[in-house]
Structure formats: C-alpha cells, structure tokens
Amino acid sequence: MRERVKIRPCSFREEQAAELTKRADPVSMTARRKKARQDKSEWPDVAWIAELAEPYLRGYLPVPERGTGLEGFWFVAAAAKEGKRKKGKGGKKANGPCRFFVGYLLRPEKFAYLNAETPECLVFVTLGEPGSKLHERLVLPADGLLRTTHTYIGWLTHRPPRFAFFEDRFVTMVRHRTMRDWPEGKYRHFSGNFFIETLAWLVRSGLIRKLAEVGRE
C-alpha cells in the first residue's frame, strides 16, 4: 500500500511573495540605489571628465574632487600647481587662485546661493574667497575681467541655463543645470554634452586663456 505524503502549507508564502515583489519593483530599486549613493556621498565614474575637458582647458592640470558634495575635477593653472609641489604637498589639492570646476553638485547646501536642485551638473570659475587682491582686481571693478566676461558670454549663450555671476561669493561665475528631469541612465551622456557646450563658450570668451596667464604671474 502506497504511503500518502502529507503536504504542509508554507507559512512564509505571503512574506516571500512580498519580498520578491519588492525586489522586482523598479521604483523601489531606483530609490535604494539613490539612497546608497547619497550614503556614500560619491558619484560613480567621474574619471572621464578630465579627458573630456582637456582640449578646452589646455594649460590646466586636473585634480579630482570626491565626497565633499562636489564630484568631478578642479582644473588648476600649471604654474599654480607647480608652486604647491615646491611646498611639499604633492599637489593633491587645488589651492591655486584661478580654478575651474567641472562636475556635479550633490548637496545644495554646499553653495546655497545657487538655489540648486540637486543632483546638478555644473561648470564654474573661482578666484578663491572674496577679499583677496586678485578678487578685488578681476571681479569687483566695472571693467574687471570676470564681470566683462560675464556680459560678453551672456551674448554667446543662446539658450538656458545662462551663466550666473556673483561678485561676493566663492563661486564667481557658474553655469549649472538640474538632472532631475533626465533618465538616470542618461546622466553621463547629457551632462557630457552640457560640459562640452559650456566649456566651448568659455574658450570663445577668452577667459580660460586669460586666467591661465594670471596664474603664471
């Protein structure tokens, strides 16, 4: 006589089904990925920015910036970088007075005056904190290099976002754009186009060449 096998109901079926649904839900998966990125305070894969920007920022040396709310590269005039090496710091941080940044802003409080909708891609120029002699010479006067460049580049920029100018902030001139309306899988492609467009206008304005000369003074 064949023995009957009694099948016991699985008491965890509902829990397992809920877990599988959660794993398969693309919305929750995206949310978890974004949370993990925020926890690490790190934007993946920014090394390509240095190669992309090099043709536009000739004469500047790339220095990576990671995990500070900014993800990308500083571009420092070569003379300013060499001066740092003489002090024995190895040039690991960008402390030159004339610098460009190309990359991403992940924390809006980093530069609250930008009213950023993070994550954002941005390109900006800085001469350091306001109050320096360089800042007083190139930013504050009506005919100062940064102020006149901002006026000229405004004529070149035929579509938004426009360049913004701040005479009393660390970020002197900036072009930035939110990425919230872009598909996450297109962040690199679309931001790369933004960087190229923005850097091309900066080259045409003459600012990149002129600030490289200032850095060698």
CORJOPE-V320436 format. One record per residue. N is the residue number from 0. PSI is psi in whole degrees, -180 to 180 (999 if undefined). Layout:
((N,PSI) (N,PSI))
This chain:
((0,127) (1,131) (2,131) (3,137) (4,124) (5,122) (6,123) (7,135) (8,144) (9,120) (10,-13) (11,13) (12,-46) (13,-41) (14,-41) (15,-42) (16,-41) (17,-40) (18,-42) (19,-38) (20,-42) (21,-41) (22,-34) (23,-12) (24,113) (25,-29) (26,-48) (27,-33) (28,-43) (29,-42) (30,-40) (31,-39) (32,-43) (33,-39) (34,-41) (35,-39) (36,-41) (37,-39) (38,-39) (39,-18) (40,49) (41,134) (42,126) (43,145) (44,77) (45,1) (46,-31) (47,-21) (48,-39) (49,-43) (50,-39) (51,-40) (52,-19) (53,-44) (54,-24) (55,-29) (56,48) (57,139) (58,-3) (59,148) (60,131) (61,136) (62,119) (63,147) (64,120) (65,143) (66,22) (67,16) (68,-18) (69,137) (70,116) (71,-138) (72,138) (73,148) (74,114) (75,138) (76,137) (77,-41) (78,-40) (79,-38) (80,-42) (81,-36) (82,-36) (83,-39) (84,-34) (85,-24) (86,1) (87,16) (88,-3) (89,3) (90,32) (91,-22) (92,150) (93,101) (94,9) (95,153) (96,-34) (97,113) (98,147) (99,147) (100,136) (101,121) (102,-140) (103,145) (104,121) (105,-21) (106,114) (107,-29) (108,-13) (109,-45) (110,78) (111,-31) (112,-10) (113,-14) (114,46) (115,148) (116,84) (117,153) (118,145) (119,151) (120,144) (121,155) (122,127) (123,163) (124,142) (125,146) (126,19) (127,-171) (128,144) (129,149) (130,-16) (131,162) (132,-36) (133,-42) (134,-43) (135,-30) (136,-37) (137,-15) (138,-50) (139,-42) (140,153) (141,-30) (142,19) (143,153) (144,-47) (145,-40) (146,-46) (147,-34) (148,-41) (149,-40) (150,-46) (151,-45) (152,-22) (153,-32) (154,-31) (155,-33) (156,101) (157,0) (158,154) (159,160) (160,147) (161,161) (162,139) (163,148) (164,134) (165,117) (166,-14) (167,29) (168,165) (169,-44) (170,114) (171,-48) (172,135) (173,147) (174,123) (175,155) (176,138) (177,152) (178,10) (179,-29) (180,8) (181,146) (182,138) (183,-35) (184,-12) (185,5) (186,-50) (187,-45) (188,-50) (189,-41) (190,-33) (191,-42) (192,-40) (193,-45) (194,-46) (195,-48) (196,-46) (197,-45) (198,-36) (199,-40) (200,-37) (201,-38) (202,-47) (203,-32) (204,-17) (205,-2) (206,-40) (207,-46) (208,-44) (209,-39) (210,-31) (211,-39) (212,-39) (213,-40) (214,-24) (215,-5) (216,999))
